[in-house]
Amino acid sequence: MKAAILNGLNDLEYADIPEPEPVGENPVLIRVGAVGVCGSDVLRYGHGKAYHYPLVLGHEFSAIVEEAPDSPHLSAGDRAAVFPLLHRHGDPMSEIGEYALGTGYDYFGSRRHGAMSERMWVPEQSIFRVPNDMPLTHAAMVEPAGVALHAMLKVQIPTHATALVIGAGPIGALAAQWLRILGCSRVLVADIDDRKLETMSRLGFETIDAKTGDTADLARAATDGWGPQIVVEATGNPKALIQAIESASVQGQVVLLGDLSGDLHLAKDTVSSLLRRELRLYGTWNAKVTPKGRSEWDMVIAHLGRDLHVDELISHVRPLGEAPAVFRRLTDRSIWYNKVLFAVAAEAQEEVRTS
Ligand SMILES: [Zn+2]
């Protein structure tokens, strides 16, 4: 079958690889619908962050069931989003359903071959069905939307709350939408990218153009000097994390959602003011998919296409064969992009043609 395979640093090839092998309990053979490019994939491609080579990337993906020999509830043609983490049985955190907090887990597109390929076997438990009329590109956004939801559920939202999201990329844009869905009265979004800010204002958010001044100053000015009660750092830029800490109101909550691109130096005064304001800082990682049917991923699927908008965040959908060229351009930043997806299944390519 065809796959985009990472053979080494900056060395991605669209080539034939052997058919996949069944994995886990009640393995289901799926055809990959669409697969998204995560910021972490760009780091695996161009910054040596891959666990090993060769590696097929791709952990944000939708699927069409092809064969489910041991799963009576699934039939050929069913559409799904697939949770990419394969937990390890016997791990204490996994035993209580906290798969992402466990150790020794396996992961599609990171520790084992992922979804930038035509077919995969996945355990039945990893399959989250979506309505069969949901576009495959949208279903591929369940994974990042789940990451954003998991982070926002850490926060306690006070009455008539104002929130600030720093970073209007896909994860920040999803976090902002969840804050609104979960009950914030005002959600501000800051970025330096005009096109991303435009997208956010089209989605009904107040925006802060971070090119025009210090984000913390601008956020305080927009909130009568108080600062937002909830601040989400969604860029991974160490400076943005300092701005997040500085802009939060007294007893504010700061969510660290971006994986930092470098070390962070916190000035003594910043720490002192963090203490005096009694800030709460939250770390967050991945999403929780248990109990099945009542989990964060089930919540994402229920909101997708209703009040959670992903179409506006998708800047490019390309055939998988273009992956080598696309990754080159993402790495040298010769194109503007937001969420980039590959349409793998013929159905996904057809959806793009007719949309
Ligand atoms: Zn990701």
Residues whose N, C-alpha, C, O or C-beta is under 5 A from the ligand:
A	BS01	ZN	C38
